[in-house]
Amino acid sequence: MTVFQSIDPASEEIVWEGEAASPTEVQAAVDRARAAFEPWADRPRAERIEAVKRYQAVLKDRTPQMAEAISRETGKPLWETTAELGSMVGKVDISIRAYEARTGERAGDTAFGRAVLRHRPHGVAAVLGPFNFPGHLPNGHIVPALLAGDTVVFKPSEETPLTGQLMAEAFEAADLPTGVLNVVQGGRETGAALLDAGIDALMFTGSGAAGAHFRRKFADDPHVILALELGGNNPLVVWDAADAEAVAGIIVQSAFVTTGQRCSCARRLIVPEGAQGDAIVEAVAALSDRLTFAPWNSDREPYAGPLISARAAAGALEALQQRIDAGARVIRPSGPVANLPGAFVRPAVIDVTGVDVPDEEMFAPFLQVTRVAAFDQAVQAANATRYGLSAGLVSDDPALWDRFIRRIRAGVVNFNRPTTGAAGDMPFGGLGASGNHRPSAYYAADYCAYPVASFEAASVKSIEGEIRGLR
């Protein structure tokens, strides 16, 4: 028996405590999902829609309690976790529209009858949830999967088990049939058992290293569809933008929102050499000094909270120091936030121009500045990564945007908006080490069902006339 806890990183209080599911318990959950699959898939789609609509109603009713629970587990401010619940509620209607648009049915007349396109669910889908958006991101897999007719076994992040439990309770209150949605709690061992339990799909949001492991693991199991959203070492290019303070707001929101714990956060800022670049960096540093990092339940609403844990903070600070030791120049140092637990860190800005730094994501409010002489060099520097999730350009010149959008390699590319800008009714995902070309959000419908093309005649008729070479 393995007991683990969820800790509020803002107060270091225990939020949740429970047992990790054993391999036997995980297999039982998959078996329940397998038994429930065909009856669920055979239900009229209208009934599956009604079920997720009931879940949506429960989320609306429980938004205050669930938002506070997410704040307690992650340390995120209530303004952000309340918005997360709003995204979860909105995902239901968006997913219903997406299914019709991307994986519905259509038919056309032919000389022999008709051609029909249908979509069919895969079977049992494993959903591994992340800690940074512990409700919204797994919800974005689960709801489309259920609408498609898949059944689900959901393992929340071991950092946010309470959120996973509350989601399971919301589905239970929505009166889903037994076995359609199953939750198993635990860490890496529980996740490994789930992957070995005979699943048909894996839907995962997390690190590039984990995604690479899953690719290798299922290389000989092509029937298991993988949908991987894996973060990125995301670039933000600023070029020919006159208002340095306005630019700084876009950069800060790109790099430091959610304490840098969004997979789409800007990790690399690319600016011109000389006075223009200097003004931008100085404005970013000045604005970062004004950001408040504090507990989620502070009297004054904070901009952001802690990292997910003191361990995560220590690892991020170590990675930052490695870059400084390699020659990066410190513009704004990080470090602890006075009188707060060890999960809190200050935002950092460092200049890595000419320094060989790792092409790795630092999942923290740390921004690396690179200065280049020409715009084409800026685009080359932006593309100098094995990742490809998000990127952005800030400029007063629309012609530069036209060049940028044609050359940049990323799945989410924004112009004069933060790199973290996204929408549920658009695709979200990347390429390279950022994913496997299966974007989520509106395109989640694509990986929750497979297409079946049928060519149908209403009755049996001779096709002898179509057979060539008969004697």
N, C-alpha and C positions, 0 to 999 in steps of 0.2 A: 504494500500500500504506500503510495507516494502522496503526501499532503503538500500543497503549495498555497501561496498567499498572493493576493493582489494588494499593493501598497500605494497609497496616495503619495505621489512624489512631492507634493507641495507641503504635506504635513508629516509624512512618514508614518501615518496611521494605517492600520490594517483595514482594508475595505471589504475583502472577501477571503474566505478560506475554504478549501475543499480538497477532495481526492482527485488525482489524475486517473483517467480511465485506463484500465489495463488492456493489453492486446485482446483478451477474451471479450471484454466489454465493447471494445471498438468493433470487433468482428460481429458481435450481436447487433450493434447499431446498423452496420452495413447490411446485415441479413434482413433486418426490419425494413430498411429502405428498399431492398431488392424485392421483398414480398409485396410491398406497397406500390411498386413501380407500375405494373401493368394496369391494375385498377385505376390508379391516378391518371396514367396516360390515356386510358380509354374513356375517361369522363369527358363530357362535352366541354369544349373550351370555355363556354360561358360559366360553367360551374367553377372552373379553376380561377377565372377572373373574379367571381363572387368571393372565393376564399381569400384571395390576396387583398380584395377590397375590405373584407372584414379585418384583416391584419392592419391595413392602412388606418382604419377607424380606431383600432386599439392604440396604434402609435400616436395618433392625434390626441387621444384622451390621456395618454401617459407621458406626453412630451416633457412636462416639468420634472417629473421624477427620473425619467431616463436621461435627460440632459444633465441633471445633477450627478447621476451615477457615472456618466462618462467623464465629467469634470473631476470627480473624486479619483477615478482610476488613472486618468491621463494627466491631470493638472491643467487642462485647457480651460480658459475662461468660459463662463456661462454663455456669453454672447456667441461664442464659437460652437459650443456643444448644442445650444438651442438651434442654431442654423443647421447643424448636422442632422438633428431630428427632422427639421423641415425638408432637408434633401432626401431623407429616408421616406418620408410621406410622399413627396413628389415623385420619387422613383417608381411608384406603383403605376400611376397614370402614364408616365413616360414609357414604361416597359410594355404596357398594353398597346400603346401606339407603335412602338418599335417592332413588336412581334408582327403586327399586321403589315407594316411597311417592308420589313426585311425577311420575314420567315413565315408569311401567311401562305395562302393557297391561291392559285390562279389557273385558269384553263382557257384553251383556245381551240377553235374548230380546225379539223384537218380533213383531208380527202377521205380518210378511213374512219373518222370518228372525232376524237379529241386528244389533245396533249394536255396533261395535268401536272402541275408542280405542287408537291406537298412537302411538309417538313415533319420530321419525326424526332422525338427526344432520344437522347443517348442511353439513359438508364439512371444509374446511381452517380451523382456528382458529389465529389468531396470539395468543400470550400474551406480554405485555410485563411483565417482573418488576420489583419495587421493590427497593431496597437494604436497607430496615429489617428485613424478614423475607424474605431472599432465597431461602429454601427453602420455608417454609410457605405463603406467599401464592401464588406461581406454582403450587406443588403443588396448591393448592386449586382452581385452574382446570384443570390438566392432567389430574389423575386423573378427575374427573367427565366431562371431554371424551372421554377415551379409553374410558371405560365406555359412553358414549352412542354410540360409533362414529365420532366425529370423529378426524381426524388433526391433529397439532399442529406448529407452528413456534414455538419458544420463543426469545425474545431476553432474556437476563438483563440486569439493570441493568449499565451499564458500570462501576459501582462494585464489583460483586460477580461478576465473570465466573468465578472459580474455583468458587463454589458452583454456578453453572449448569453448568459442565463436569462437576462431580461428580454432579449429578443426571442428566445425559446418560449418564454412565458407568454409573450405577445402572440406568437403563432398558435400556441395552445389555446389562448382565449379566442382566437379566430376559428377554432373548431376544425382544424385540418384533420384529415383521417390519420389514424395511427401509422407511424412509420414514414410519413411523407417528409417531415422535417425532424432530424435527429441532431442532438448536440452532444459532443464528447469534449470534456475538459482535459487540459494537460499541456505539456510542453513538447519538446522535440520527439521524445519516445512515443508519445501518443500520436503525433503526426505521422511518424514513420510507420506505426501499426496501421493507421488509416490507409496509407498508400499501398500497403501490402494486403489489404483486405478484399481486393477484387472490385475496384471502382471502374467506372466507365469514363469519368471526366475529372480533371483536377483544375480548380479555379483558385488562383493564388495571387495575392498582393504582398510583396516583400522585397527582400534584397536580391541583387544580381547573383550573388554566390548561391543562394538557395535555388533560384531559378535555373542556374547552370546545373546544379545537382539533379533537379527534377528532369531536365532534358536528358541527362545521361541515364537516369534510372529508367525512364520509359522509352529509351531509344529502340528497344526491341518489342515494345507494346504499342504499335501504331493505332490500335483501336481505342486507346485512352487519349481523349482529346485534352490538350493542355492550353489553358488561357492564363498567361503569365504577365503580370504588370510589375516591373522590377526596379523602378526608380531611375535616377539619372544624374550625371555630372553636368547639369544644365547650364548653357551659356546665355548671357544677356548682353547684346551689343548695343552701345550707345554711340551714335554718330550724327554730327550736324544737328544737334538739338540745343537750342539757344537758352532755354529756361532751366538752369541747373537745379533749382529747387524743385520744380515740377518733376524733372527727371528723377531726382533723389527719392521722391515719394514712390514712384513706380519701382525703383530698384529696391528700396527697403521692404516694400510689400512683397516683392518677388523673393527676397532672400531670407527675411526674418519672421514672416507670419508663421503662426503655429510653432514658434521657436525653431524654425528651420526644419520642422519634421513633416514636410510635405514632399512627396516624391517629385513634384514639379517645381520645387523651389530653385531659384537661381543660385548656383554654386560658384559660377565664374562670371565676372564682369569684365567686358572687353571694351576699352575706351581709346580715344586717340592719344598719341604722344603730345606733350606740350600743355599749353595753358588751358585748352578746352577740357582735356582729360583731368587735369588738376582740379578745375572748378567742380567737375562732377563728383570726383572722389571726396573732395572736401565737404560738399553738400551732403553726401551720403553719410560721412562720418558724423557730421553735426546732427543730422536727423536721428541717427542711431543712438546718440547720447540722450535723446529725449524719450526713448521708448521705455515703458514701464514693464518690467518682468516681475510678477508678484503672484501670490496664491490666488486661485480661482475665486475664492470667497472673500477677497479683500474688500474693505469698505469702498475704495475707489477702484473702478473697473480697470484691470490691467490690459496692456496690449497683448501680452502672451504670458505663459506660465513656465514651468520647468521642462526639462527633458523628461523622458519617460521614467528614468531612474538615475540614481547616483552613479551606478555602474556605467550607464550609457554616457553620462556626462564625463566621467573619467576617461572613457575610451575616446570620446570626441576631442577632449583637451589634449590627449596624447597625440592624436593624429594631427592636430593643429600645431603642436610643438615640433613634430617631425618636419613639417614644412618650414617652420621658422629656423630650425637647426640647419636645414638645407640651404638657407639663404634668403627666405622670404622676409620682406621688410614689414614691420608691424605699424599699421596706421591706427588701428584701435585694438587693444588687447582684449582677450576674453578673461575668464576667471570666475570665481564664485561671486554670487550676489550677496551682499552684506546681510548677515543675520538670518539667512534662509538656508534650508537644507541643501545638501550637496548636489541635488539634481538641477539646481538653478545655475545657469551660466549667462554671462554677458555676451552680447553680440560682438563678433570680431571682424575686422577688415584688415586683410594683409595684401601686400603687393608681391606677386610672384613673377613679375616680368623677368624673363631670362633665367628663371629657376626651374629645374627639372623636378616637378612635383607629381605624385601618383595620380593616375586617372581613376580616382575612386571618389565615391559620394561620401561627404561628411554630413551625417544626418543631424545637423545642429545649425545654429544661427551664425555660420562662418562664411564669409564672402572673400573670394580670391580675385584680385585685380590683375589684369594683364593689359599692357599698353602696346599698341601697334601703330605703324606709320600710315597705313592706307586701308581703305574699306575692304578691299579684296583680302588683305591679310587678316582683317577682323573675321571675315566669314571663314577663312581657312582655320583660324584659331578656334572658332566656335565649333567647327566640325572635327577638330582634333581630339576625338573621344570615341571610345568603343560603345558609349551609350547613345541614346537617341530618343529620349522621352519628350522634353519640352525645350523651347528656345524662344528668344524674343529679340526684337529690334525696337529701339526708341530713337526716333528721328523726325525732323521737320520735313524731310525730303521723301515724298512718296515714290520717287524713282528708285531710291535705295531699297525700299520695301519690295518693289518688283524684282530686283536682283536677289535680295535676301531670300524671299519665299521660294525662288526657283533653285537655289543652291543649298539651302540648309537641309540637313538630314535629321528630322525629328517628327514625331507624330502630332505634337501640339505646338504651334508656332504663332506667337502673338505680336501685334504691332501696336506700340504705344500703350500697352496694357501689361500688367504683371504676368510673369511666366506661369503663375499659379491660376490664372483665369481659365475656367473650364465650365462646361454646361452639360447637364444630364441628357439633353436632346441632341448632343453631338458625340462623335466617337472620342475616346480617351485611351491612349496607349502609345507605345513606341516601338522602335526597332533596335537592332544590335543587342547589346546587353540589357536594354530596357524592356525587352519583351519578345514575343514570338509572332508579331504581325497579327495579333488577335485583339484589337482594341476593345475596351470595355465601354461603359456608359451606354449610349444608344445602340452601339454595335454588339452589346452582350448577347442579343438575340441570335447573332450569327453562330456563336459557339455553344449555344444551349440546345441546338437542334441541327440535324443534317438534312440536306435536300434529297428528295426522291422524285425523279422524273418518270412519268408514266405515259404510255401511248396506248389508247384504249379504243376498242370498237364495241358497239352495243350488242353485237351478235356475232356468231361464228359464220364467217363467209370465206369462200375459197380465195386464196392469194396466189393460185397457180400462175396467173398472168404476171406476177411480179418475179417469178423464179426464172432466171435466165438459163439457157442451155439445155432445156428439157428436150427429149426425143419423143 
